[in-house]
């Protein structure tokens, strides 16, 4: 998840584990420990855009590495603070690193928890990488803890309240996701194929509107489902594969690595002289209202192309006022307003 979420989650866990014994410094080190796995971001300065994409959430996010690094960092703090609370410092770092990894696993990017023994990337896909409803309770808690005296009896209540509310919300995301999955399965009963591999992911900043996708031999059935939809079935549209184009690029190392990264949920398209790899797990910028809108993830396969913003580009476009407003309408089960507004104002639709 995002840096702010890891900071406030780490601070809250640090306070819970060691706040009574060491005071507010437990929050500081908890916040730092909560972001420790993202040290791999520094690799961006030394590797290609493709390697940066693939290596992120790799070895630094391994549960086995955490089991070694966490106690080691705790031991260093134990010595730094006068050889007190060894077990507490070890747990502060180890549990916070594991908690970071759990939060990242809840998003759709995928986290290689079992490196170096397996490079499989775990992803529950139940929450967007930035979700205010999860972060805000923890943020309020941490702000309160910073203000309250270190010996205040209410500190524990504030901390437990923030952790409890955020945890309840996290649990609710799995329920919302299950509703979207059920809607997708009902819709697929009308299709000719029997066996589908599916992925269900939340849209920008929320868990009300879900992008649902089913993979077939010839392409992908995809659509958007709101928890407020009155219809039990999702309204799906088809995105075909281009087998000839894919075959012509099958020898590309970039395509092979990106194919594994996307778990096979991708299409390749040609635009002019460039070829683009689209990871369908990231959806389309305004797919709920326009099946021809931009893909959220478009990696330019040209040798010297700039792909440094490949993950962020869809999020940035999704924040355009009209597109974001359209998503909000759709998230609450209402028809999208984007086409109507562009028609009224005579503007070109954002494709």
Steps between C-alpha positions, in 0.01 A plus 500: 500500500601866500773646722264695726300186578815308590617788720182528708448122513859451613472774762179350640650152519818640656295674769302184564809283540740724688335836572455440873866411545687747280250780439440678171826381347317169442278681250799652322679170457175324422439745214851441367468123534162517326670645193822295512407252223459786253874559509489322164376829353862616495566244227308729263814714468714210384281266293280522192130586515417134435731372774365761740147382430582131541735528797274721712341305785762233450769379740454789745139389544582137576366360828826308538712812461278674757557215743874571483515877449227582755677349803833642379364856483333447837830389649665819369233714671536293816867592515436862401251551784705355784436128456135510604196319361682273253198286417276806466731672249537178300123456485445865410709467186406146403123539543495839328689364200263204481204735533636710212520186290145399589364842400687487169367151437146636525558716190513379139870565429610171651759433773770232483465380859694176456821619337764363460319166491217605268439809287121456508332835566212488748212742447158497667386796284258613772609863543640777283858607567364829641177474697409792729241300693772265622763767564301783662408319828867413551607853409261649757626253760865585439431875513321452833787291635750769404300759696415292807760480781700178492348389832137582412270208578292573190786428259425129484130562433578742215746256349277196523206697358696600189637151445155345554316733260760457225503123551120480476512698178773273361286197582203662325698534177510120468121493532456770235739313273303177547184677380681614184636150444152354533367749245778407258433127537128548431583699187740234373225237505363658184830463312615207290822425686487274804824562687618850579787648692373818665631806678291752697665826607376829652500828312669823605487578877195284579355153544151579371578469128688193378662413169423135418686306230484141375768354274410274205707349220414782262481801731345643814149567623517808717269750667429702813282407797380724782385360833192720449406354161143371487583242234654175619709470184788713378473671163803352326674594176768308312865601449649271235857379493714554192659155461701594190650805668565311823670218309724745317617645833512176698880493484529837672649475849290800606178333385591176675574675830196725480281200417606332826457827688140536372413133567398474135240779520631711215452603140751653259402777265681689225480878479692647209846346508480419874373190678331523839456236769177559695459333840123454534514471879541877507175544307415790271503868594123536455397150397174517697368753246717442191628158398751669268666718763873487572643203683624589846830320441670546163864395474669622180709213368725725290864462616555859621147589606439676832290268718592657834137599568338186362322411827401858586379614157154345529453638851591852385255484208237356732520812716382728220189670647245366252639146501518494880147638530380232260663229712332632817159491328562146379633387839166586659310298243393793283546526124822671403469869419816525295345441156208731569721785617734474205200495268348811661822698492603381155834369621698211365476189714828421683626189320 
